Structure formats: C-alpha cells, structure tokens
C-alpha cells in the first residue's frame, strides 16, 4: 500500500502539491488523474524519494522509499520512458538495474518476454520508438516482481494492441494482490482499467472514490427506452410525466429519454402499463465528461475556448 499524509511540495512561491492525504490500496488499480500542472508527477516523485516534501510524508508499505534496502523488490516504477542511455541496449539497461538490487539475470529475460521486447533486446535503446521505450520502462518496473507498481502514462506511444496489453497487465497485477498506481490522460482507457480514482487539481485533492461512485455522482439518474408502438409509447410517456421529479421526451424514432429515474425503475413502470420495450438502458456520462466537469476550475493551462468554439 502507498500512504500519503499531508504531502506538500513548494518550489519557491509555487505550491505544486498541497496537503495531499490518501491511500493507494492493494488488490485494485487506482487511477491518478489531474490536468497538466496539477502535481501528479511531483507526487509520484515524492513517493519514490526523487523529490523531498516540504511537509508531510509518503510511505510505501509503511516505510519511506529511501529506507528500502532493495527498492526494486518493493516498488517498481516508470516515470519517464525515455530515461535510458541511448547507446545502451534494452537488455543491458535492465541487467544493470537487476545487478544493483540483487535480482537474478534470468529475470531480465523473463520481463523482456513479458513486455514483447525479447527480439529487440540487444538494440540500442536510442533506436526504440516511444511505444518500445514504454515497454522497456514497464519491464524495469516489473523486474523485481514488486508488490507495488507506479506507472506514469504507460500507454504513451502504444498502438491499440499495446494499450490493450497494458490494460490486461495492470489488471492482472492487481488481481494478484499488488498495489497498482496508474496515471493517464487517456480517459476512455482509464474508465475500463481503473477500479478506484484519485483526482487532483492545482495540487489539491478533488476526489478519492471508486470508479462506480465517481461516475454515479456525476450522472443524475436517467434512462433511455425504445418503444416502437406509438400508442404504447404515448401511454408510457403519460405515466412517466405524472411522476414527481421526472422529465420525459419522446422522439419520432421510438426512443423515450427519461431524466430522474433509472432503467430499472422505467422498466417497472413500463411493466405496470403493459408496455413492451425493445431496448432499455441507463444513461451515464463518460469518465472524460465527469472528469472535465470536476476539474474545470483547476486547469492550469487553459486554451481559452471550449469544444464548441465559445470562450472557456
């Protein structure tokens, strides 16, 4: 587990991280979200002892990172996929890391196979594409078979197959009981990968909750039904419109949009009315929309326009 308590980092007059307190628990993938400049990378660097907090503490399995005797066996991390000497081969890079932490050389070959770089292992890292560099970074994080993984933007540069591979990898690691702390700007992928979310903005904690709770809080109960029969559709619309707190809109294509009730509740009402439905589903906002709504006031580098061309 990773524990942050009052973690704060100030660079001169700039408050990069402001009193963060949260836990990253084992057995689940925790997504770490925030706009550019929110303090995500600084937070991860403090967890790994690369930056020292101005105040507060960050612990891995109850200990500061610098107190870990063989850190790669306790926590595996990838913060910068390009942080490799360009003239050194991928295999040599991993072998040096392994030797520094008492990890057998055979483990290097194992992780190279795991990330799909076995055939490119002897090539200079400077010839790797961004996606290959990311795979090498993940290999380094897995090298010590650690109980804690910290990955900063691991899907950068990966093709769709690589993105799917990362998703399976981190979910499998969590299923084995490991702590997985993952940052990404790819919201669609985060939505299907993370079990839990920590969201920060301007260095402060905005949300620390499960993915399901995060999306539910951003989505008032609403549903969409398909009722092809016009008479039945009218009957259902009248019944729904009579319910307090419900608004309903019927379209010519047979779709009925309902705000204020879940799909299960709409289904029960349709059954009471004797209305046959061809489709029924809850309507939820995407993670991207929920995240944008939450962080709208915390964007450090605003473009000045919204998606529709208006002023942001």
DRENDONU-505422 format. One line per 10 residues: number of its first residue (from 1); their letters; for each residue x, y, z of N, C-alpha, C. Coordinates in Angstrom, 2 decimals, decimal comma. Layout:
// DRENDONU-505422
NUM	A	X/Y/Z/X/Y/Z/X/Y/Z  ...
This chain:
// DRENDONU-505422
1	XXXXXXXXXX	0,84/-1,20/0,00/0,00/0,00/0,00/0,87/1,24/0,00  0,38/2,29/-0,64/1,02/3,60/-0,63/0,17/4,52/0,24  0,80/5,23/1,16/0,08/6,13/2,05/0,67/7,53/1,97  -0,17/8,51/1,72/0,22/9,91/1,72/-0,51/10,61/2,87  0,25/11,39/3,65/-0,34/12,11/4,77/0,16/13,55/4,77  -0,73/14,47/4,41/-0,39/15,88/4,41/0,75/16,23/3,47  0,89/15,48/2,38/2,04/15,65/1,49/1,97/17,01/0,79  3,03/17,77/0,95/3,07/19,13/0,42/4,43/19,40/-0,20  4,43/20,06/-1,36/5,68/20,43/-2,00/5,58/21,84/-2,55  6,51/22,67/-2,14/6,57/24,05/-2,59/7,90/24,31/-3,28
11	XXXXXXXXXX	7,83/24,93/-4,47/9,02/25,39/-5,17/8,99/26,91/-5,16  9,71/27,50/-4,23/9,67/28,96/-4,11/8,26/29,43/-3,78  7,70/30,26/-4,64/6,34/30,76/-4,44/5,28/29,82/-5,01  5,69/28,76/-5,68/4,74/27,85/-6,32/4,43/26,67/-5,41  3,15/26,49/-5,12/2,70/25,36/-4,33/2,28/24,27/-5,29  3,16/23,29/-5,51/2,92/22,24/-6,51/2,00/21,15/-5,99  2,16/20,78/-4,74/1,33/19,76/-4,10/0,90/20,31/-2,75  -0,41/20,24/-2,49/-0,97/20,96/-1,35/-1,73/20,02/-0,42  -1,03/19,51/0,60/-1,67/18,79/1,71/-2,45/17,56/1,23  -1,82/16,72/0,43/-2,49/15,52/-0,08/-2,49/14,40/0,96
21	XXXXXXXXXX	-3,66/13,85/1,19/-3,81/12,70/2,08/-4,71/11,68/1,40  -4,17/10,52/1,08/-4,97/9,42/0,55/-4,13/8,14/0,60  -4,80/7,00/0,41/-4,14/5,70/0,37/-4,37/5,05/-0,98  -3,36/4,37/-1,48/-3,48/3,54/-2,68/-3,39/2,10/-2,19  -4,51/1,39/-2,25/-4,61/0,08/-1,61/-4,26/-1,06/-2,56  -3,90/-2,18/-1,96/-3,55/-3,38/-2,72/-4,80/-4,03/-3,30  -4,60/-4,77/-4,38/-5,67/-5,55/-4,96/-6,58/-4,80/-5,90  -6,22/-3,60/-6,29/-7,02/-2,82/-7,23/-6,13/-1,87/-8,00  -6,63/-1,44/-9,16/-5,93/-0,44/-9,96/-6,48/0,93/-9,58  -5,61/1,77/-9,08/-6,00/3,14/-8,72/-5,52/4,09/-9,80
31	XXXXXXXXXX	-6,46/4,75/-10,46/-6,12/5,74/-11,47/-5,84/7,08/-10,82  -4,82/7,75/-11,32/-4,39/9,06/-10,78/-4,58/10,08/-11,87  -5,54/10,99/-11,68/-5,93/11,93/-12,72/-5,75/13,37/-12,25  -5,55/14,25/-13,22/-5,46/15,67/-12,95/-4,97/16,40/-14,19  -5,33/17,67/-14,35/-4,86/18,43/-15,52/-3,34/18,57/-15,51  -2,79/18,97/-16,65/-1,36/19,28/-16,69/-1,04/20,33/-15,64  0,05/20,11/-14,90/0,43/21,05/-13,86/-0,28/20,84/-12,54  -1,09/19,76/-12,44/-1,85/19,53/-11,21/-0,99/19,02/-10,07  0,19/18,45/-10,39/1,07/17,93/-9,35/1,17/16,41/-9,32  0,67/15,74/-10,36/0,70/14,26/-10,37/2,14/13,74/-10,38
41	XXXXXXXXXX	2,94/14,21/-11,33/4,32/13,71/-11,43/5,12/14,06/-10,19  4,91/15,26/-9,64/5,62/15,65/-8,42/5,24/14,73/-7,27  3,96/14,39/-7,19/3,51/13,47/-6,14/4,19/12,12/-6,28  4,21/11,59/-7,50/4,85/10,29/-7,72/6,34/10,35/-7,41  6,97/11,44/-7,76/8,40/11,58/-7,48/8,67/11,61/-5,98  7,78/12,21/-5,21/7,96/12,23/-3,76/7,74/10,84/-3,16  6,80/10,09/-3,70/6,61/8,71/-3,23/7,89/7,91/-3,44  8,58/8,17/-4,55/9,79/7,43/-4,90/11,07/8,06/-4,39  10,96/9,07/-3,56/12,13/9,68/-2,95/12,97/10,53/-3,88  12,44/10,86/-5,07/13,18/11,68/-6,03/13,05/13,17/-5,72
51	XXXXXXXXXX	11,98/13,54/-5,07/11,79/14,89/-4,54/11,44/14,75/-3,07  11,90/15,69/-2,27/11,60/15,66/-0,84/10,46/16,61/-0,54  9,46/16,15/0,22/8,33/17,03/0,52/8,72/18,20/1,40  8,05/19,30/1,20/8,21/20,44/2,09/7,60/20,13/3,45  6,52/19,35/3,39/5,82/18,95/4,61/5,07/17,66/4,32  4,80/16,88/5,36/4,06/15,65/5,20/4,96/14,48/4,85  4,34/13,34/4,50/5,13/12,14/4,23/4,43/11,26/3,21  5,25/10,44/2,55/4,76/9,43/1,62/5,44/8,12/1,99  4,64/7,07/2,20/5,17/5,78/2,64/4,77/4,68/1,67  5,67/3,73/1,48/5,40/2,52/0,71/5,50/1,35/1,67
61	XXXXXXXXXX	4,40/0,63/1,84/4,35/-0,48/2,80/4,81/-0,02/4,18  4,41/1,21/4,55/4,69/1,73/5,88/6,07/2,34/6,07  6,87/2,42/4,97/8,23/2,95/5,10/8,51/3,98/4,02  9,36/4,98/4,33/9,80/5,90/3,27/10,62/5,13/2,23  10,53/5,54/0,99/11,23/4,85/-0,09/12,73/4,75/0,19  13,32/5,81/0,71/14,77/5,80/0,93/15,20/4,78/1,98  14,27/4,26/2,78/14,61/3,25/3,78/14,54/1,83/3,23  14,10/1,68/1,99/14,00/0,35/1,40/15,39/-0,13/0,99  15,79/-1,31/1,46/17,13/-1,81/1,19/17,32/-2,17/-0,28  16,37/-2,87/-0,84/16,39/-3,21/-2,25/15,08/-2,73/-2,87
71	XXXXXXXXXX	15,04/-1,46/-3,24/13,77/-0,84/-3,61/13,05/-1,48/-4,79  13,81/-2,02/-5,78/13,13/-2,61/-6,93/12,34/-3,86/-6,58  12,67/-4,46/-5,44/11,90/-5,61/-4,97/10,65/-5,19/-4,20  10,59/-3,92/-3,83/9,45/-3,41/-3,05/8,49/-2,59/-3,89  9,03/-1,82/-4,83/8,18/-0,97/-5,67/8,82/-0,83/-7,04  8,04/-1,08/-8,08/8,50/-0,90/-9,45/7,85/0,34/-10,03  8,63/1,15/-10,74/8,10/2,42/-11,22/8,58/2,75/-12,62  7,72/3,43/-13,35/8,11/4,03/-14,62/7,56/5,44/-14,63  8,45/6,42/-14,53/8,04/7,83/-14,58/8,39/8,47/-15,91  9,49/8,04/-16,52/9,93/8,62/-17,79/10,46/7,50/-18,67
81	XXXXXXXXXX	9,67/7,14/-19,67/10,04/6,01/-20,51/11,34/6,23/-21,27  11,73/7,49/-21,46/12,94/7,79/-22,23/14,19/7,93/-21,34  14,06/7,66/-20,06/15,18/7,84/-19,14/16,13/6,63/-19,21  16,71/6,42/-20,39/17,63/5,32/-20,64/18,78/5,86/-21,49  20,01/5,44/-21,19/21,13/5,87/-22,03/20,90/5,36/-23,44  20,90/6,24/-24,44/20,53/5,82/-25,81/21,47/4,80/-26,43  22,73/4,74/-25,97/23,68/3,80/-26,56/23,63/2,42/-25,90  22,93/2,33/-24,79/22,86/1,07/-24,06/21,69/0,24/-24,58  21,87/-1,04/-24,74/20,78/-1,89/-25,21/19,73/-2,03/-24,13  18,53/-2,41/-24,55/17,47/-2,62/-23,58/17,84/-3,67/-22,56
91	XXXXXXXXXX	18,47/-4,76/-23,03/18,87/-5,82/-22,11/19,93/-5,33/-21,14  20,93/-4,59/-21,62/21,99/-4,09/-20,74/21,42/-3,14/-19,69  20,46/-2,32/-20,10/19,81/-1,39/-19,17/19,14/-2,15/-18,03  18,39/-3,19/-18,37/17,70/-3,96/-17,34/18,68/-4,77/-16,50  19,73/-5,28/-17,13/20,72/-6,08/-16,39/21,42/-5,23/-15,33  21,72/-3,97/-15,66/22,35/-3,07/-14,69/21,41/-2,84/-13,51  20,12/-2,63/-13,79/19,16/-2,45/-12,71/19,07/-3,71/-11,85  19,04/-4,87/-12,50/18,94/-6,13/-11,76/20,13/-6,32/-10,83  21,32/-6,08/-11,32/22,52/-6,27/-10,51/22,55/-5,34/-9,31  22,02/-4,13/-9,49/22,04/-3,15/-8,39/21,11/-3,54/-7,26
101	XXXXXXXXXX	20,17/-4,47/-7,52/19,21/-4,85/-6,50/19,22/-6,35/-6,19  20,28/-7,01/-6,62/20,41/-8,43/-6,30/19,37/-9,30/-6,98  18,96/-8,93/-8,18/17,95/-9,69/-8,93/18,66/-10,59/-9,94  18,30/-11,86/-10,02/18,99/-12,77/-10,95/18,86/-12,32/-12,41  19,90/-12,57/-13,19/19,91/-12,16/-14,60/18,79/-12,82/-15,39  18,39/-14,01/-14,99/17,32/-14,71/-15,73/16,01/-13,91/-15,69  15,85/-13,10/-14,65/14,63/-12,30/-14,55/14,57/-11,26/-15,66  15,72/-10,80/-16,12/15,76/-9,85/-17,24/15,13/-10,46/-18,47  15,51/-11,71/-18,75/14,94/-12,38/-19,93/13,43/-12,58/-19,77  13,00/-12,86/-18,56/11,57/-13,07/-18,32/10,76/-11,82/-18,59
111	XXXXXXXXXX	11,23/-10,68/-18,09/10,43/-9,46/-18,28/10,51/-8,96/-19,72  11,62/-9,22/-20,40/11,71/-8,87/-21,82/10,67/-9,64/-22,62  10,47/-10,89/-22,29/9,42/-11,70/-22,94/8,04/-11,16/-22,59  7,86/-10,81/-21,33/6,56/-10,33/-20,86/6,12/-9,08/-21,61  7,06/-8,16/-21,85/6,69/-6,89/-22,49/6,84/-6,93/-24,01  7,29/-8,07/-24,56/7,38/-8,20/-26,00/8,61/-7,60/-26,64  9,70/-7,48/-25,87/10,92/-6,87/-26,41/12,08/-7,85/-26,55  11,80/-9,14/-26,44/12,89/-10,11/-26,50/13,71/-10,00/-27,79  13,04/-9,79/-28,92/13,75/-9,72/-30,20/14,51/-8,41/-30,38  14,11/-7,37/-29,66/14,78/-6,07/-29,79/15,69/-5,78/-28,61
121	XXXXXXXXXX	15,93/-6,77/-27,76/16,64/-6,54/-26,51/18,07/-6,07/-26,69  18,72/-6,45/-27,79/20,13/-6,09/-27,98/20,31/-4,82/-28,82  19,21/-4,24/-29,23/19,29/-2,96/-29,96/19,53/-1,80/-29,00  20,26/-0,74/-29,43/20,42/0,43/-28,58/19,06/1,05/-28,26  18,87/1,43/-27,01/17,59/2,00/-26,59/17,26/3,28/-27,35  18,30/3,96/-27,83/18,08/5,19/-28,59/17,38/4,96/-29,91  17,33/3,71/-30,38/16,65/3,39/-31,64/15,20/2,97/-31,40  14,79/2,89/-30,15/13,44/2,44/-29,83/12,42/3,53/-30,13  11,26/3,12/-30,58/10,14/4,05/-30,71/9,63/4,40/-29,31  8,72/5,39/-29,24/8,17/5,77/-27,94/7,43/4,59/-27,30
131	XXXXXXXXXX	6,70/3,84/-28,12/5,99/2,69/-27,58/6,93/1,62/-27,05  8,04/1,37/-27,78/9,02/0,39/-27,32/9,70/0,88/-26,04  9,98/2,17/-25,97/10,58/2,72/-24,75/9,64/2,53/-23,56  8,35/2,71/-23,81/7,38/2,49/-22,75/7,38/1,05/-22,29  7,49/0,12/-23,23/7,54/-1,29/-22,86/8,80/-1,60/-22,04  9,91/-0,96/-22,41/11,14/-1,16/-21,64/10,98/-0,60/-20,23  10,32/0,55/-20,11/10,07/1,12/-18,80/9,21/0,21/-17,93  8,20/-0,38/-18,53/7,35/-1,33/-17,80/8,16/-2,55/-17,38  9,04/-3,01/-18,27/9,90/-4,15/-17,93/10,74/-3,84/-16,69  11,27/-2,63/-16,64/12,05/-2,23/-15,47/11,21/-2,20/-14,21
141	XXXXXXXXXX	9,95/-1,77/-14,33/9,07/-1,73/-13,17/8,75/-3,14/-12,67  8,66/-4,10/-13,59/8,32/-5,49/-13,22/9,53/-6,29/-12,75  10,72/-5,76/-12,95/11,96/-6,52/-12,79/12,07/-7,22/-11,43  11,77/-6,52/-10,36/11,92/-7,10/-9,02/10,70/-7,84/-8,52  9,71/-8,07/-9,42/8,45/-8,70/-9,03/7,87/-8,03/-7,78  7,74/-6,69/-7,81/7,39/-5,95/-6,59/5,90/-6,01/-6,26  5,55/-5,81/-5,01/4,14/-5,77/-4,62/3,46/-4,44/-4,94  4,25/-3,42/-5,33/3,72/-2,09/-5,64/4,23/-1,65/-7,00  3,32/-1,16/-7,86/3,68/-0,64/-9,17/3,19/0,80/-9,31  4,08/1,67/-9,78/3,73/3,07/-10,04/4,08/3,36/-11,50
151	XXXXXXXXXX	3,08/3,66/-12,30/3,28/3,85/-13,74/2,69/5,19/-14,17  3,55/6,04/-14,71/3,14/7,37/-15,15/2,99/7,36/-16,67  1,76/7,45/-17,16/1,45/7,47/-18,59/2,05/6,28/-19,34  1,76/5,05/-18,91/2,38/3,88/-19,56/1,86/3,61/-20,97  0,72/4,19/-21,36/0,18/3,90/-22,69/0,69/4,87/-23,76  1,51/5,85/-23,37/2,04/6,79/-24,36/2,79/6,07/-25,47  2,40/6,36/-26,71/3,11/5,81/-27,85/2,72/4,40/-28,24  1,82/3,77/-27,47/1,44/2,39/-27,78/0,31/2,36/-28,82  0,35/1,34/-29,66/-0,74/1,13/-30,61/-1,91/0,48/-29,86  -3,07/0,32/-30,52/-4,23/-0,24/-29,81/-3,95/-1,59/-29,16
161	XXXXXXXXXX	-3,18/-2,44/-29,82/-2,86/-3,73/-29,22/-2,02/-3,54/-27,96  -1,09/-2,57/-27,99/-0,26/-2,29/-26,83/-1,06/-1,71/-25,68  -2,03/-0,86/-25,99/-2,89/-0,29/-24,95/-3,69/-1,40/-24,27  -4,21/-2,32/-25,08/-4,96/-3,44/-24,52/-4,05/-4,33/-23,67  -2,81/-4,49/-24,10/-1,86/-5,29/-23,34/-1,59/-4,67/-21,97  -1,38/-3,35/-21,92/-1,15/-2,67/-20,65/-2,36/-2,85/-19,74  -3,56/-2,71/-20,32/-4,78/-2,87/-19,51/-4,81/-4,25/-18,85  -4,56/-5,29/-19,65/-4,58/-6,64/-19,09/-3,48/-6,82/-18,04  -2,31/-6,27/-18,34/-1,17/-6,43/-17,44/-1,47/-5,84/-16,07  -1,91/-4,58/-16,03/-2,11/-3,94/-14,72/-3,29/-4,57/-13,98
171	XXXXXXXXXX	-4,31/-4,99/-14,70/-5,44/-5,63/-14,02/-5,02/-7,00/-13,46  -4,18/-7,72/-14,20/-3,67/-9,00/-13,70/-2,80/-8,79/-12,47  -1,98/-7,75/-12,49/-1,12/-7,45/-11,34/-1,96/-7,15/-10,11  -3,02/-6,36/-10,27/-3,91/-6,04/-9,15/-4,64/-7,29/-8,67  -5,06/-8,14/-9,61/-5,78/-9,37/-9,24/-4,91/-10,30/-8,41  -3,59/-10,19/-8,58/-2,65/-10,99/-7,79/-2,38/-10,38/-6,42  -3,04/-9,25/-6,12/-2,91/-8,63/-4,81/-1,94/-7,47/-4,74  -1,40/-7,06/-5,89/-0,46/-5,95/-5,88/-1,17/-4,59/-5,84  -0,42/-3,59/-5,41/-0,88/-2,21/-5,43/-0,48/-1,61/-6,76  -1,44/-1,09/-7,53/-1,16/-0,50/-8,84/-1,64/0,94/-8,84
181	XXXXXXXXXX	-0,71/1,88/-9,07/-0,99/3,32/-9,09/-0,64/3,81/-10,48  -1,65/4,26/-11,22/-1,52/4,46/-12,67/-2,04/5,83/-13,07  -1,24/6,61/-13,77/-1,72/7,89/-14,30/-1,87/7,79/-15,81  -2,83/8,52/-16,34/-3,03/8,56/-17,79/-3,96/9,70/-18,14  -3,76/10,27/-19,35/-4,69/11,26/-19,88/-5,69/10,61/-20,84  -5,56/9,31/-21,06/-6,46/8,60/-21,96/-7,68/8,12/-21,16  -8,72/8,97/-21,12/-9,85/8,72/-20,23/-10,64/7,48/-20,60  -10,81/7,22/-21,88/-11,59/6,05/-22,28/-10,92/4,78/-21,79  -9,60/4,74/-21,80/-8,89/3,56/-21,32/-8,92/3,49/-19,80  -8,76/4,62/-19,14/-8,81/4,63/-17,68/-10,16/4,14/-17,18
191	XXXXXXXXXX	-11,23/4,47/-17,90/-12,57/4,08/-17,46/-12,73/2,57/-17,41  -12,07/1,84/-18,31/-12,21/0,39/-18,33/-11,07/-0,32/-17,61  -10,12/0,44/-17,06/-8,96/-0,17/-16,40/-8,98/0,02/-14,90  -9,29/1,22/-14,43/-9,17/1,54/-13,01/-10,40/1,11/-12,21  -10,15/0,66/-10,99/-11,22/0,34/-10,04/-11,53/1,53/-9,15  -10,51/2,35/-8,93/-10,60/3,46/-7,98/-9,94/4,68/-8,61  -10,37/5,87/-8,23/-9,81/7,10/-8,79/-9,37/8,06/-7,70  -8,20/8,65/-7,92/-7,75/9,80/-7,14/-7,56/10,94/-8,14  -8,27/12,04/-7,92/-8,21/13,18/-8,84/-7,70/14,38/-8,07  -6,70/15,07/-8,64/-6,19/16,28/-8,02/-6,25/17,43/-9,02
201	XXXXXXXXXX	-6,26/18,64/-8,49/-6,25/19,84/-9,30/-5,53/20,94/-8,55  -4,58/21,58/-9,22/-3,75/22,61/-8,58/-3,15/22,10/-7,26  -2,76/20,83/-7,28/-2,08/20,25/-6,14/-2,97/19,76/-5,02  -4,27/20,01/-5,09/-5,18/19,63/-4,02/-6,05/18,44/-4,41  -6,45/17,67/-3,42/-7,29/16,50/-3,66/-8,71/16,94/-4,01  -9,21/16,46/-5,15/-10,57/16,76/-5,58/-11,50/15,57/-5,38  -10,98/14,36/-5,52/-11,82/13,17/-5,37/-10,96/11,96/-5,04  -11,49/11,10/-4,18/-10,84/9,85/-3,81/-11,97/8,84/-3,61  -12,33/8,13/-4,67/-13,52/7,28/-4,63/-13,43/6,19/-5,69  -14,34/5,24/-5,63/-14,36/4,18/-6,62/-14,80/4,74/-7,97
211	XXXXXXXXXX	-14,44/4,04/-9,04/-14,86/4,46/-10,37/-16,39/4,52/-10,45  -17,06/3,51/-9,92/-18,52/3,47/-9,98/-19,14/4,66/-9,26  -18,63/4,98/-8,08/-19,17/6,10/-7,32/-18,87/7,42/-7,99  -17,70/7,53/-8,60/-17,33/8,77/-9,29/-18,28/9,05/-10,44  -18,57/8,02/-11,24/-19,46/8,19/-12,38/-20,90/8,40/-11,94  -21,32/7,69/-10,90/-22,70/7,83/-10,42/-22,94/9,24/-9,88  -21,95/9,80/-9,18/-22,11/11,14/-8,63/-22,22/12,19/-9,73  -21,59/11,89/-10,87/-21,62/12,86/-11,98/-22,82/12,67/-12,89  -23,59/11,60/-12,67/-24,69/11,27/-13,57/-26,00/11,15/-12,81  -26,85/12,16/-12,86/-28,19/12,00/-12,27/-28,89/10,83/-12,94
221	XXXXXXXXXX	-29,78/10,17/-12,19/-30,48/9,00/-12,73/-31,20/9,36/-14,03  -30,92/8,62/-15,07/-31,59/8,83/-16,35/-31,51/7,54/-17,16  -32,45/7,40/-18,08/-32,52/6,16/-18,85/-33,04/6,45/-20,24  -32,84/5,48/-21,12/-33,35/5,58/-22,48/-34,02/4,26/-22,85  -35,26/4,36/-23,37/-36,01/3,17/-23,76/-36,42/3,27/-25,22  -36,60/2,11/-25,83/-37,09/2,05/-27,21/-38,48/1,41/-27,19  -39,49/2,18/-27,63/-40,88/1,71/-27,65/-41,43/1,93/-29,05  -41,33/0,96/-29,94/-41,73/1,15/-31,34/-43,22/1,44/-31,52  -44,09/0,85/-30,69/-45,53/1,05/-30,87/-45,95/2,44/-30,39  -46,49/3,29/-31,28/-46,83/4,68/-30,92/-47,82/4,78/-29,77
231	XXXXXXXXXX	-48,84/3,95/-29,78/-49,84/4,02/-28,72/-49,23/3,64/-27,37  -48,45/2,58/-27,36/-47,79/2,16/-26,12/-46,80/3,23/-25,65  -46,11/3,84/-26,60/-45,15/4,89/-26,25/-45,86/6,07/-25,58  -46,98/6,47/-26,13/-47,74/7,58/-25,55/-48,22/7,23/-24,14  -48,65/6,01/-23,96/-49,11/5,56/-22,64/-47,98/5,62/-21,61  -46,80/5,16/-22,02/-45,65/5,18/-21,11/-45,23/6,61/-20,80  -45,23/7,48/-21,82/-44,83/8,87/-21,61/-45,77/9,54/-20,62  -47,10/9,31/-20,75/-48,05/9,91/-19,82/-47,81/9,42/-18,40  -47,53/8,13/-18,27/-47,29/7,57/-16,93/-46,03/8,16/-16,31  -44,98/8,29/-17,09/-43,72/8,85/-16,58/-43,86/10,32/-16,23
241	XXXXXXXXXX	-44,58/11,06/-17,08/-44,74/12,50/-16,86/-45,50/12,80/-15,59  -46,27/11,84/-15,10/-47,05/12,05/-13,88/-46,23/11,81/-12,61  -45,01/11,33/-12,77/-44,15/11,03/-11,61/-43,37/12,28/-11,22  -43,40/12,62/-9,94/-42,66/13,80/-9,46/-41,17/13,66/-9,74  -40,55/14,74/-10,18/-39,11/14,76/-10,40/-38,66/14,10/-11,66  -39,59/13,76/-12,55/-39,23/13,10/-13,80/-39,55/14,00/-14,99  -38,62/14,07/-15,92/-38,90/14,72/-17,20/-38,70/13,68/-18,29  -39,55/13,75/-19,31/-39,52/12,72/-20,33/-39,67/13,35/-21,71  -38,96/12,78/-22,67/-39,01/13,29/-24,04/-39,05/12,11/-25,00  -40,06/12,11/-25,88/-40,21/11,04/-26,86/-39,79/11,52/-28,23
251	XXXXXXXXXX	-39,06/10,68/-28,96/-38,61/11,02/-30,30/-39,39/10,20/-31,33  -39,40/10,69/-32,56/-40,17/10,04/-33,63/-39,67/8,63/-33,93  -38,38/8,35/-33,60/-37,84/7,02/-33,90/-38,22/5,98/-32,85  -39,05/6,37/-31,88/-39,50/5,44/-30,85/-38,70/5,48/-29,57  -37,69/6,33/-29,51/-36,86/6,44/-28,32/-37,54/7,33/-27,29  -37,49/6,92/-26,04/-38,02/7,71/-24,93/-36,86/7,99/-23,98  -36,54/9,27/-23,81/-35,47/9,68/-22,90/-36,10/10,12/-21,58  -35,60/9,56/-20,47/-36,19/9,81/-19,15/-35,11/10,33/-18,22  -35,35/11,49/-17,64/-34,45/12,04/-16,64/-35,13/11,97/-15,28  -34,41/11,44/-14,30/-34,97/11,35/-12,96/-35,29/9,94/-12,50
261	XXXXXXXXXX	-35,10/8,93/-13,36/-35,35/7,55/-12,99/-34,32/6,65/-13,66  -33,99/5,55/-12,99/-33,05/4,59/-13,55/-33,76/3,69/-14,55  -32,96/2,92/-15,29/-33,53/1,98/-16,24/-34,42/0,96/-15,54  -34,01/0,49/-14,37/-34,81/-0,49/-13,64/-36,17/0,09/-13,26  -36,17/1,36/-12,84/-37,43/1,99/-12,45/-38,33/2,22/-13,66  -37,73/2,62/-14,80/-38,51/2,79/-16,02/-39,08/1,45/-16,47  -38,28/0,39/-16,34/-38,76/-0,94/-16,71/-39,95/-1,38/-15,87  -39,91/-1,09/-14,58/-41,03/-1,44/-13,70/-42,30/-0,69/-14,10  -42,15/0,61/-14,40/-43,30/1,41/-14,81/-43,87/0,92/-16,14  -42,98/0,56/-17,05/-43,45/0,03/-18,34/-44,23/-1,26/-18,14
271	XXXXXXXXXX	-43,76/-2,09/-17,24/-44,46/-3,35/-16,95/-45,84/-3,09/-16,39  -45,93/-2,10/-15,49/-47,23/-1,74/-14,91/-48,20/-1,25/-15,97  -47,67/-0,57/-16,99/-48,51/-0,02/-18,06/-48,78/-1,04/-19,16  -48,17/-2,20/-19,06/-48,33/-3,18/-20,12/-47,65/-2,78/-21,41  -46,53/-2,07/-21,30/-45,80/-1,58/-22,47/-44,59/-2,47/-22,74  -44,49/-2,94/-23,97/-43,35/-3,77/-24,37/-42,20/-2,89/-24,83  -41,02/-3,13/-24,28/-39,82/-2,38/-24,63/-38,92/-3,23/-25,52  -38,32/-2,58/-26,52/-37,34/-3,27/-27,36/-35,91/-3,04/-26,87  -35,70/-2,00/-26,09/-34,37/-1,71/-25,52/-34,56/-0,82/-24,31  -33,67/-0,96/-23,35/-33,72/-0,15/-22,13/-32,33/-0,10/-21,53
281	XXXXXXXXXX	-31,86/1,09/-21,23/-30,51/1,23/-20,66/-30,41/2,49/-19,82  -29,53/2,43/-18,82/-29,19/3,63/-18,07/-28,34/4,52/-18,94  -28,42/5,81/-18,70/-27,59/6,78/-19,42/-26,60/7,38/-18,43  -25,33/7,17/-18,69/-24,28/7,68/-17,81/-23,33/8,58/-18,59  -22,80/9,59/-17,93/-21,78/10,39/-18,58/-20,50/9,56/-18,63  -19,64/9,87/-19,55/-18,35/9,20/-19,65/-17,42/9,70/-18,56  -16,36/8,94/-18,31/-15,34/9,40/-17,36/-14,76/10,73/-17,82  -14,54/10,87/-19,11/-13,98/12,12/-19,63/-14,85/13,32/-19,26  -16,18/13,20/-19,46/-17,05/14,32/-19,16/-17,11/14,59/-17,66  -17,21/13,53/-16,86/-17,25/13,70/-15,41/-15,96/14,34/-14,91
291	XXXXXXXXXX	-14,84/13,90/-15,45/-13,54/14,47/-15,06/-13,44/15,94/-15,47  -13,86/16,26/-16,70/-13,79/17,64/-17,17/-14,65/18,56/-16,31  -15,83/18,07/-15,93/-16,70/18,88/-15,08/-16,06/19,13/-13,72  -15,44/18,10/-13,16/-14,84/18,23/-11,82/-13,64/19,16/-11,82  -12,82/19,09/-12,88/-11,55/19,82/-12,89/-11,61/21,14/-13,66  -12,80/21,55/-14,08/-12,92/22,75/-14,93/-12,26/23,98/-14,30  -12,33/24,10/-12,99/-11,75/25,27/-12,31/-10,31/25,06/-11,88  -9,75/23,90/-12,23/-8,40/23,57/-11,79/-7,41/23,45/-12,93  -7,81/23,86/-14,14/-6,93/23,74/-15,29/-5,88/24,83/-15,26  -4,62/24,43/-15,29/-3,50/25,38/-15,22/-3,24/26,04/-16,56
301	XXXXXXXXXX	-3,40/25,28/-17,65/-3,06/25,77/-18,98/-4,30/25,74/-19,87  -5,24/26,62/-19,62/-6,49/26,66/-20,37/-6,25/27,21/-21,77  -7,01/26,69/-22,75/-6,86/27,13/-24,13/-7,67/28,39/-24,40  -8,65/28,67/-23,55/-9,47/29,87/-23,74/-10,72/29,63/-24,54  -10,88/28,43/-25,13/-12,10/28,11/-25,88/-12,57/26,74/-25,50  -13,89/26,52/-25,56/-14,43/25,20/-25,31/-14,56/24,46/-26,63  -15,10/23,24/-26,58/-15,17/22,42/-27,78/-16,07/22,99/-28,86  -16,98/23,88/-28,47/-17,90/24,45/-29,43/-17,42/25,80/-29,98  -16,22/26,19/-29,57/-15,65/27,43/-30,09/-15,97/28,63/-29,22  -16,70/28,45/-28,12/-17,01/29,56/-27,24/-15,85/29,84/-26,31
311	XX	-15,96/30,90/-25,53/-14,91/31,23/-24,57/-14,99/30,27/-23,40  -13,82/29,73/-22,96/-13,79/28,76/-21,87/-13,65/29,44/-20,54
